[in-house]
Amino acid sequence: MKKILIATTALVATAGFASAEVAISGAAKMGLQYNSEGATKTQVLSSATLVVDMSGETDGGLTFGANMNIIIADNGSVANDDTTVYISGAFGKLSMGAVAEADEVAGLSDIGWDGLDVDDVAEAFVGDELGDLDLEYLSVGGHNVNYTYSSGALTFSVSAAMPTGHGADNQDDYAVGVKYTFGDAYVGLGYGDHSYSATYSNSDVEKESAKVTSLFAGGTFGAIKVAAMYSDLSYKYSYYDDSEDLTSKYSASGKAYGVNVAYKMDALTLSMGAAQAKLDGAKQTSFGVGAAYDLGGGATLKGGIASIKDQFGDENAYAEKETRADFGISFSF
């Protein structure tokens, strides 16, 4: 997005301070969404996002800053979509707030204008997407601390969900990731570890954990851009009933994988995405195609159509399928 410099403040009144600046950019979109299984199958969507970037530098060469995304959707109320604060230097970069989970080394691009969630199936087990799964007990939220260090083609990250005084103090949630770039291609490895334990007043003890290992690869090869990923999930739950001296256990394993391919021809980009996630007896499959046409000046026409299928049990068990589509125009400022 194009950035407009709003203010550059030289702190000349206070010796020893370097300059700081604030820049504003933005985005907007309007279009239509369709879902064959929705209560309202076709609906209008519009939104505007204001992005505020603040940055500065100390006399010692440390860079610091913050980023805020302020969004208004469908002419509704103003919401803070994400806020991140950081400081960086030769030691790396430390960020707090709405940070990236370190095991999301390189995700997949979605299909469509606003996004049809084709990529979410492949990304079901990584980062905070794990919290969206319909498991009976698991609860995983986003991380709020991230440290990243880069040296040449190698990037290493570690992130965690640290206590903020708003609960979840009895949960350990962290991730690590490494990415290696060579030319226009990359490979990556991510690992997430999520655990929760609670001891109740009656001495009952509840524990749950999820461990996820993910592999990533992709690159740009001429007019073709490709990205792929695979992840493996191991989930465990136990509940100890002190009154009966009995422990009940539950475990699950899952695998998810997907690929996204885009082909660019001048102003036109064609894309395709496919993914599948399996968790014990449940399976979700997605497939979609999309197109985008760059109108120039920051305006792009985009659209896509996708099929999302949920299946429970074997081939003769319950299954549901929905068709999603969208079309609209996006603007960047």
Beta strands, then each sheet from edge to edge (+ up, - down):
strand 1: 4-9
strand 2: 20-35
strand 3: 42-57
strand 4: 63-73
strand 5: 78-89
strand 6: 92-97
strand 7: 145-151
strand 8: 154-160
strand 9: 171-182
strand 10: 185-199
strand 11: 205-221
strand 12: 224-241
strand 13: 246-265
strand 14: 268-279
strand 15: 282-296
strand 16: 299-312
strand 17: 319-332
sheet 1: 1+ 2- 3+ 4- 5+ 6- 7+ 8- 9+ 10- 11+ 12- 13+ 14- 15+ 16- 17+
end
